[in-house]
């Protein structure tokens, strides 16, 4: 996690292993302005593109780094959000204004932002 010293807010960034998947989702989603990334405690990831209104702009993609398939637990519970460890939206430049980002983040991830 990187911290922006200018306003001291935490900014989540994708891991190297997530970047290719994010780019693939963006390429296949012309209406996307960002990609929601949800990391689970088993190491699997859930990702989906979001549009300017906070609506899905792609299907939800589940994957696990360096594995042919998602883990057995995710196969059973479809990657339950109870097991989520981190979540954020990777914004596509140019990023939307702060108020729009806040609205989309709250709608997509269900978390309040400042």
N, C-alpha and C positions, 0 to 999 in steps of 0.2 A: 504494500500500500504506500502510495506517495502522498506527502502532505504539501499543499501549496502554501508557501510561506507568506505570500501576499495577503491572503485572507484567512489563513490557518484552518482551512476546511480540508477534510480528508477526501481524496479523490481516488476511487478504485480504478485500477488499471488491469487489463487482461494479462494473464501469464503468457509467456512465449507459446506454450502448447495450445492456448485458446485462440491466439490471433488468427491462425489459418482458418479455423472453423468460423470465426466471426466474419472474416472476409468472404468466405463462401456463402454464408447466410445473406450478407449484404448484397453480393452479386446477384443472388437469386430473388431479391426482394426490392424491386425498384421504388416502392413507396416508403421504404424504411428510413427513419431518421436516427435509429439506434438499435442496439441489440441488448436485450435483457439477458444477464448471465446469472445463473444460480448454481452455486457450488454446494455439493452434498458431502456429508461426513464420510462417505464411502469412497470418495474420489471421482465419482461420476459428476457430469455437468448437464444442466438443462439450459438451452438457449433458444431465443425466438426474437425475430425482428419486430419492432414496434413502429407504427406510423405516427404522423403529426398529431393525431387525436388520442394516442395511447391505446390504439386497437392493434391486434395482431396483424403483422404484415408478412408472416411466414408460419409454417408449422413449427411446433416445438420439437427441437432436436435434442436427443439425449445421446451422450457418448462418454467414453472413459479413455483417458490418455493411455497410449501404448497398449491398448487392448482391442480385441476383435469385437467385443460386445460389452454392453453395460453389465454391471454385477448382478448376481442372483437376487439380492435384496431389492434392487431397483426393478428387476423383472417382476417381482412379486407385488411391490407397492407403487410402481410407476414413479419412483423417485419422490417419495413423500416429502412435503415441505417441512415436516417435523424434523427431518434430518438435515435441513439446510444449515450451512455454516456461514456463508457469505452470499450477498446478492447486490447487484449494481447494474446500471445501464451504461454500455459503452456507446457514446454519442458519435455520430458521423459528422465530421466537419463540413460546413460550418455548424456549430452546435446551436440549438434553439436558445432563445432568451431564457433567463433564469426562471421566470414565472411559468413558462411552458414546460421547462424541464421538471420543475416542482410538481406540476399537475400530472404529467406523464408518470413520473416516479411514484407518486402516491397511488395513481390508478393501477399501474402495472405491478408494482412490487408491494403495495399496501403499506408503505412506510412514509412517515411524515418527515419532511426535510425542512431545514431552517431557511 
